[in-house]
Amino acid sequence: MVKKNKNKKITVDRNIVRERINECSSIVGLNNKTIGKIYVIIHYIFMALILFIILFNNNIYHLLICVNILFLDCLSVIILHSCPLSLLEKKYMGISERESITKTFKNMDILYKCDHEYEKQIEILTNVLIIVIIKCLLIICFRMLKINFTPT
């Protein structure tokens, strides 16, 4: 049975796991900017792997897994009003990669009509989702009609 002590409050900052992670990051020498750049790299790897699977894979199950992942990302953007990895980038670096790209586009006079980041992210994710769904439907139709595009 767990006894609760009314004098000690457990907060997110005074968590044993968080304290150990802070100790390890100070030993390794990770600062917030480095951690933010790690999240940017994870973000790019995630996008590249999804893109690679979409472009070069014709396995319907793999494509449906990508659809599910993209749908969950869309759902998280709707709930959090931003991509979770973008939020972590902003937390550690002060600006997310998406915001820096938008700033670069504005400097080049390439502007979006909306100012909300989540609308831009939802637009990109829904376009990619539609492309993957169309690819899945085409694969199903080609298999139904017994059309084979593999070289003989």
C-alpha positions as CSV (number, residue, x, y, z in Angstrom):
1,M,0.0,0.0,0.0
2,V,1.3,3.4,-1.0
3,K,1.3,6.1,1.7
4,K,0.8,9.7,0.6
5,N,2.7,12.4,2.4
6,K,0.7,15.6,2.3
7,N,3.8,17.8,2.9
8,K,5.6,16.6,-0.3
9,K,4.2,17.6,-3.6
10,I,5.3,15.6,-6.7
11,T,5.5,17.9,-9.7
12,V,6.7,17.3,-13.2
13,D,9.9,19.1,-12.5
14,R,10.7,17.0,-9.4
15,N,10.3,13.7,-11.0
16,I,13.0,11.1,-10.5
17,V,13.2,10.2,-14.2
18,R,13.5,13.9,-15.2
19,E,16.2,14.4,-12.6
20,R,18.2,11.5,-13.9
21,I,17.8,12.6,-17.5
22,N,19.0,16.1,-16.5
23,E,22.0,14.6,-14.8
24,C,22.9,12.4,-17.8
25,S,22.5,15.3,-20.3
26,S,24.7,17.5,-18.1
27,I,27.3,14.7,-18.0
28,V,27.2,14.2,-21.8
29,G,27.1,17.9,-22.4
30,L,23.8,18.2,-24.1
31,N,22.3,21.7,-24.1
32,N,18.8,22.6,-25.2
33,K,20.0,23.6,-28.7
34,T,21.6,20.2,-29.3
35,I,18.5,18.4,-28.1
36,G,16.4,20.6,-30.4
37,K,18.7,19.7,-33.4
38,I,18.3,16.0,-32.5
39,Y,14.5,16.4,-32.7
40,V,15.0,18.1,-36.1
41,I,17.1,15.2,-37.3
42,I,14.4,12.7,-36.0
43,H,11.8,14.8,-37.8
44,Y,13.7,14.6,-41.2
45,I,14.4,10.9,-40.8
46,F,10.7,10.3,-40.1
47,M,9.6,12.2,-43.2
48,A,12.3,10.6,-45.4
49,L,11.3,7.1,-44.4
50,I,7.6,7.7,-44.9
51,L,8.4,9.2,-48.3
52,F,10.6,6.3,-49.3
53,I,7.9,3.8,-48.4
54,I,5.3,5.8,-50.3
55,L,7.4,6.1,-53.5
56,F,9.1,2.7,-53.7
57,N,6.8,0.2,-52.0
58,N,3.8,-1.4,-53.6
59,N,2.8,-3.6,-50.7
60,I,-0.7,-2.5,-49.7
61,Y,-0.1,-3.4,-46.0
62,H,2.9,-1.2,-45.8
63,L,1.1,1.7,-47.4
64,L,-1.8,1.2,-45.0
65,I,0.6,1.4,-42.1
66,C,1.8,4.7,-43.6
67,V,-1.8,5.9,-43.9
68,N,-2.3,5.1,-40.2
69,I,0.8,6.9,-39.1
70,L,-0.1,10.0,-41.2
71,F,-3.6,9.9,-39.8
72,L,-2.3,9.8,-36.3
73,D,0.0,12.7,-37.1
74,C,-3.0,14.6,-38.5
75,L,-5.0,13.9,-35.4
76,S,-2.1,15.1,-33.1
77,V,-1.8,18.3,-35.2
78,I,-5.6,18.9,-34.7
79,I,-5.4,18.2,-31.0
80,L,-2.1,20.0,-30.2
81,H,-2.4,22.6,-33.0
82,S,1.1,21.6,-34.1
83,C,3.2,18.5,-34.9
84,P,4.5,16.9,-31.7
85,L,8.0,16.9,-33.0
86,S,7.7,20.6,-34.0
87,L,6.5,21.4,-30.4
88,L,9.6,19.7,-29.0
89,E,11.8,21.5,-31.5
90,K,10.3,24.8,-30.4
91,K,10.6,23.9,-26.7
92,Y,14.3,23.3,-26.9
93,M,15.4,25.7,-29.7
94,G,12.8,28.5,-29.4
95,I,11.8,28.0,-33.0
96,S,10.6,25.0,-34.9
97,E,12.0,24.0,-38.2
98,R,8.7,24.7,-39.8
99,E,8.7,28.2,-38.5
100,S,12.2,28.9,-39.8
101,I,11.2,27.6,-43.2
102,T,8.1,29.9,-43.2
103,K,10.4,32.8,-42.2
104,T,12.7,32.0,-45.1
105,F,9.8,31.8,-47.5
106,K,8.5,35.2,-46.2
107,N,11.9,36.7,-46.8
108,M,11.8,35.3,-50.4
109,D,8.2,36.8,-50.8
110,I,6.6,33.4,-51.0
111,L,3.7,33.7,-48.6
112,Y,0.9,31.6,-47.3
113,K,-2.5,33.3,-46.9
114,C,-3.1,31.9,-43.5
115,D,-0.9,32.6,-40.4
116,H,-1.7,29.4,-38.5
117,E,1.0,26.8,-38.5
118,Y,-1.4,23.9,-37.9
119,E,-3.4,24.8,-41.0
120,K,-0.3,24.5,-43.1
121,Q,0.7,21.2,-41.5
122,I,-2.8,19.8,-41.9
123,E,-2.8,20.8,-45.5
124,I,0.5,19.0,-46.2
125,L,-0.5,15.9,-44.3
126,T,-3.9,15.6,-46.0
127,N,-2.3,16.0,-49.4
128,V,0.1,13.2,-48.6
129,L,-2.7,11.0,-47.2
130,I,-4.7,11.5,-50.3
131,I,-1.8,10.5,-52.5
132,V,-1.1,7.4,-50.5
133,I,-4.8,6.4,-50.5
134,I,-5.0,7.0,-54.3
135,K,-1.9,4.8,-54.7
136,C,-3.5,2.1,-52.6
137,L,-6.7,2.2,-54.7
138,L,-4.8,2.1,-58.0
139,I,-2.8,-1.0,-56.7
140,I,-6.1,-2.7,-55.8
141,C,-7.6,-1.9,-59.2
142,F,-4.6,-3.1,-61.1
143,R,-4.6,-6.3,-59.1
144,M,-8.3,-6.8,-59.8
145,L,-7.8,-6.3,-63.5
146,K,-4.6,-8.4,-63.4
147,I,-2.5,-5.6,-64.8
148,N,1.2,-6.2,-64.0
149,F,3.8,-3.5,-64.3
150,T,6.8,-5.5,-63.3
151,P,9.4,-6.0,-66.0
152,T,9.6,-9.5,-67.4
